Amino acid sequence: MKNLKNFLHPKRRENRRFVLSDAFVDDDGRPLEWEMRQVSADEGVEIAKQTEGLTNTEVMAYYIAQSLVVPNLKDAELVKAMAEEHNGKIMKPHEILRALVTDGEFSKLIRIWNEHNQATVKFGDLVDEAKN
C-alpha cells in the first residue's frame, strides 16, 4: 500500500487549551488554563460500555473527564482532596468533574469537547435533556 505510513501515523489535533471561567484562578487572580485532548476510539468504546443506559448528559461527563489533561481528574492529590471534601468518598473522574463545575461551565465543556472532537452531538439536545 503506497500510503501505508499516512494511515499508520495520522495527523491528530493538538490539545486544546482554554479558560473555562473566572471561577478557576491562581493565587494572583489570573484565570487557570484547562487542557483537553482527543479521546481515542478504544477509549470511546470503553466509555460506551461503562455508560450503557445513562443519559447523553451523563455520558458526556465521562468523555470530558477522560479527555481532560489539565486538570488531571485522576491525580492522586486531587482525588484525595475531593474525598476529604466529600466525607471520605473516593470519587471517579466524571464525579469529580461534576463536583468541580457549575451547570453553565459543564455546558461550556460539552461545547468545547464537541468542537475539539468534531462530534455530531447537538449541544442544544444535551441542554434540553439536562433541563428535563
Salt bridges, closest charged atoms under 4 A:
ASP26 OD2 - ARG30 NH2 3.13
ASP28 OD2 - ARG30 NH2 3.29
GLU35 OE1 - ARG17 NH2 3.30
GLU43 OE2 - ARG37 NH2 2.52
GLU46 OE2 - LYS49 NZ 3.34
GLU95 OE2 - LYS89 NZ 3.12
GLU115 OE1 - ARG16 NH1 3.02
GLU115 OE2 - ARG111 NH1 3.25
